[in-house]
């Protein structure tokens, strides 16, 4: 921007470091240290996957569903006190210190753009990674409480930093370390209470991993990418455990590989306690999301 001004020694050093990393195909999002997700600033580094536009479909589906629910709710004063109780339990659970999400000042651009829920909601985001889904849902649904899980303590540290960046306190967004649904199932009172269970788990089948672009395969965490021989190692247990955690008519939404869409749909349709299973397209019209809901008791 200042072509006539010689660069300082510090600027040249920083530039050369960035160029060296770029020459090794490191993603731009990691070089910048942040990226936009659902119009929000999200901190990014090699501890977690880069937020992608495709994943915004999960946030958009929940927001649209809540807009419809708010419009159809006859009693706007109705409440779900159990959701607050469950999150309070999560806050009291002994967690690694790194999973705290203490408040931080928010910028004007971080102001919630919608307040759609007529009653408190309880949402779980499994395999939260950078926390982009959990942060976006908590920010855009001011009455929602969100529980975000990940097996990686490093990813949870990054997610907690993003929660602080957007001024989301622990009574709105709590982080739990553990494998898939296990940290949720360990919370007293969580069974049958979730309004939404969303997940973007590792889902790339082993046979497809070598074809993944180099900037992804060599730099983003394999732990968050690889889904086992069929790509279903993490998706299958999420589907199996969802009915026990979802509340009446609660919604399950999982991001998946388009090559496994038929297999995932078959698993969901064969799972007792789930109904209405279908595959939804992404922004490129590829089959990328499973949507299902808990059958009424």
C-alpha positions in Angstrom: 0.0 0.0 0.0 3.1 2.3 0.4 5.1 1.4 -2.7 7.6 4.3 -2.2 8.4 3.5 1.4 11.3 1.0 2.0 10.2 -1.9 4.2 11.7 -2.1 7.7 13.9 -5.0 8.7 11.1 -6.4 10.9 8.6 -6.2 8.0 11.0 -7.9 5.6 11.6 -10.7 8.2 7.8 -11.2 8.6 7.3 -11.1 4.9 10.0 -13.7 4.2 8.7 -16.0 6.8 5.2 -15.8 5.3 6.5 -16.4 1.8 8.5 -19.4 3.0 5.4 -20.9 4.5 3.3 -20.1 1.4 5.9 -21.9 -0.7 5.2 -25.0 1.3 1.5 -24.7 0.4 0.4 -23.7 3.9 -3.1 -22.3 3.6 -3.7 -18.6 3.5 -6.1 -18.9 6.4 -3.2 -20.1 8.6 -0.8 -17.4 7.3 -3.4 -14.7 8.2 -4.3 -16.3 11.5 -8.0 -15.6 11.0 -10.8 -16.2 8.6 -14.5 -15.3 8.2 -17.2 -17.8 9.0 -20.9 -16.8 8.8 -19.7 -13.2 8.7 -17.8 -13.6 11.9 -14.0 -13.3 12.5 -12.7 -16.7 13.6 -9.1 -17.2 14.7 -7.3 -20.0 12.7 -4.2 -22.0 13.1 -3.0 -25.6 12.8 -4.7 -26.8 15.9 -8.0 -27.1 14.0 -9.6 -27.3 10.6 -10.1 -24.1 8.6 -13.7 -22.9 8.7 -15.3 -23.4 5.3 -18.4 -21.9 3.7 -19.9 -25.3 3.3 -20.1 -25.8 7.0 -22.1 -22.5 7.3 -25.1 -24.6 6.1 -25.3 -26.2 9.6 -25.7 -22.8 11.2 -28.1 -21.5 8.6 -30.4 -24.6 9.0 -30.6 -24.1 12.8 -31.3 -20.4 12.5 -34.0 -21.0 9.8 -35.6 -23.7 11.9 -35.7 -21.4 14.9 -37.3 -18.6 12.9 -40.0 -21.0 11.8 -40.4 -22.2 15.4 -40.6 -18.7 16.7 -43.3 -17.8 14.2 -45.3 -20.9 15.1 -45.0 -20.6 18.9 -48.3 -19.7 20.4 -46.8 -18.9 23.8 -43.6 -16.8 23.5 -43.2 -16.9 27.3 -42.7 -20.7 27.3 -39.4 -21.8 28.7 -37.1 -24.8 28.9 -35.6 -24.5 32.3 -33.8 -27.8 32.0 -31.5 -26.4 29.4 -30.1 -23.8 31.8 -29.7 -26.5 34.5 -27.7 -28.8 32.2 -25.3 -26.0 31.2 -24.9 -25.0 34.8 -23.9 -28.6 35.5 -21.4 -28.4 32.6 -19.9 -25.3 34.1 -19.4 -27.1 37.4 -17.8 -30.1 35.8 -14.0 -30.3 36.4 -12.6 -29.4 33.0 -9.1 -28.6 31.7 -8.4 -24.9 32.4 -7.8 -24.3 28.8 -11.5 -25.0 28.0 -12.7 -21.9 29.8 -14.5 -19.3 27.6 -14.2 -16.1 29.7 -15.7 -13.0 28.4 -13.9 -10.4 26.3 -15.0 -7.1 24.8 -16.9 -7.4 21.5 -16.7 -5.1 18.5 -19.8 -3.5 17.1 -19.7 -5.9 14.2 -20.1 -8.8 16.6 -23.6 -7.7 17.6 -26.2 -10.5 17.2 -28.0 -10.1 13.9 -31.1 -12.1 15.0 -32.9 -13.2 18.2 -35.1 -16.0 16.9 -35.6 -18.3 19.8 -38.8 -17.8 21.8 -37.4 -20.0 24.6 -34.0 -21.2 25.8 -32.4 -23.8 23.6 -29.8 -26.4 24.4 -27.4 -27.2 21.5 -24.5 -29.6 21.3 -21.7 -29.1 18.7 -19.6 -32.3 18.5 -16.1 -32.2 17.1 -16.1 -28.4 17.5 -12.6 -27.8 16.2 -12.1 -24.0 16.0 -15.5 -23.6 17.6 -16.8 -21.8 14.5 -20.2 -23.5 14.6 -20.7 -23.2 18.3 -19.7 -19.6 18.4 -21.9 -18.7 15.4 -24.9 -20.4 16.9 -24.4 -18.9 20.4 -23.9 -15.4 18.9 -26.9 -15.5 16.6 -29.2 -17.2 19.1 -28.9 -15.1 22.2 -31.2 -17.4 24.2 -29.3 -20.6 23.3 -26.9 -22.5 25.5 -24.2 -24.4 23.6 -22.1 -27.4 24.7 -19.1 -27.9 22.4 -17.0 -31.1 22.5 -13.7 -32.2 21.0 -11.1 -34.8 21.7 -8.3 -32.4 21.1 -7.3 -30.1 24.0 -5.4 -27.9 21.5 -8.5 -27.4 19.4 -10.5 -26.6 22.5 -7.9 -23.9 23.4 -8.5 -22.3 20.0 -12.3 -22.6 20.3 -12.2 -21.0 23.7 -10.1 -18.1 22.3 -12.8 -17.6 19.6 -15.5 -17.6 22.3 -13.6 -14.9 24.2 -13.2 -12.9 20.9 -17.0 -12.8 20.6 -17.7 -12.1 24.3 -19.5 -15.4 24.9 -19.4 -16.2 28.6 -19.4 -19.6 30.2 -23.1 -19.5 30.9 -23.7 -19.4 27.1 -21.0 -21.6 25.7 -19.1 -24.4 27.5 -16.3 -26.6 26.1 -16.0 -30.3 27.1 -13.0 -32.5 26.2 -13.6 -36.1 25.2 -14.4 -38.5 22.4 -17.6 -37.6 20.4 -20.7 -37.9 22.6 -18.9 -39.2 25.7 -18.5 -35.9 27.5 -22.1 -35.1 26.8 -23.4 -38.4 28.1 -21.4 -37.9 31.3 -23.4 -34.8 32.2 -26.3 -35.4 34.6 -29.6 -34.6 33.1 -28.4 -34.3 29.5 -30.4 -37.3 28.2 -33.4 -36.3 26.2 -32.7 -32.6 26.5 -30.9 -31.4 23.3 -32.8 -29.3 20.8 -30.1 -29.7 18.3 -27.1 -32.0 18.0 -24.8 -30.8 15.2 -21.4 -32.2 14.1 -18.7 -31.8 11.6 -16.6 -34.9 12.4 -13.6 -36.3 10.5 -15.2 -38.0 7.5 -12.6 -38.5 4.7 -12.3 -42.2 3.8 -8.8 -43.6 3.8 -9.0 -44.4 0.1 -9.7 -40.8 -0.7 -7.1 -39.2 1.5 -4.2 -39.2 -0.9 -6.4 -37.2 -3.4 -7.0 -34.5 -0.8 -5.3 -31.2 -2.0 -1.8 -30.8 -0.6 -2.5 -27.6 1.2 -5.1 -29.5 3.3 -3.5 -32.9 3.6 -0.1 -31.6 4.7 -1.2 -28.8 7.0 -4.6 -29.3 8.5 -4.8 -31.8 11.4 -5.3 -35.3 10.2 -7.1 -36.1 13.4 -9.9 -33.8 12.2 -9.9 -35.1 8.6 -9.6 -38.8 8.5 -12.8 -40.9 9.1 -11.3 -44.4 8.8 -11.5 -47.0 6.0 -15.1 -46.1 5.0 -15.2 -42.5 6.4 -17.8 -43.6 8.9 -15.8 -44.3 12.0 -16.9 -41.1 13.7 -20.2 -40.6 12.0 -21.7 -44.0 13.0 -21.4 -43.6 16.8 -22.8 -40.0 16.6 -25.9 -41.3 14.8 -26.2 -44.2 17.2 -26.0 -42.1 20.3 -28.1 -39.2 19.1 -31.6 -40.5 20.0 -30.7 -40.8 23.7 -29.5 -37.2 23.9 -32.1 -35.4 21.7 -35.2 -34.0 23.2 -38.7 -34.5 21.7 -38.4 -33.7 18.0 -34.8 -32.7 18.5 -32.7 -32.3 15.4 -29.5 -34.1 14.3 -27.4 -32.6 11.6 -24.0 -34.0 10.5 -21.6 -32.9 7.7 -20.3 -35.8 5.7 -18.4 -36.7 2.5 -20.6 -36.8 -0.6 -19.2 -40.2 -1.5 -20.6 -41.7 1.8 -24.1 -40.0 1.6 -26.0 -43.1 0.7 -24.3 -45.2 3.4 -24.9 -42.5 6.1 -28.5 -42.2 5.1 -29.0 -46.0 5.4 -27.4 -46.0 8.9 -29.7 -43.2 10.1 -32.8 -44.8 8.7 -31.9 -48.0 10.4 -31.3 -46.3 13.8 -34.1 -46.8 16.3 -35.4 -43.5 17.6 -34.6 -41.4 14.5 -37.1 -40.4 11.9 -37.2 -38.2 8.8 -33.7 -38.9 7.8 -32.6 -37.3 4.6 -29.5 -35.9 2.9 -29.2 -32.2 2.2 -27.0 -30.5 -0.4 -24.2 -28.1 0.2 -23.6 -24.8 -1.7 -22.4 -26.7 -4.7 -25.4 -29.0 -4.7 -23.4 -32.0 -3.5 -25.0 -34.4 -0.9 -23.1 -33.3 2.2 -25.4 -33.2 5.2 -27.5 -35.7 7.1 -30.6 -34.3 8.7 -32.8 -36.4 11.0 -34.9 -35.9 14.1 -35.8 -37.8 17.2 -39.0 -39.8 17.0 -41.7 -38.7 19.5 -41.8 -40.9 22.6 
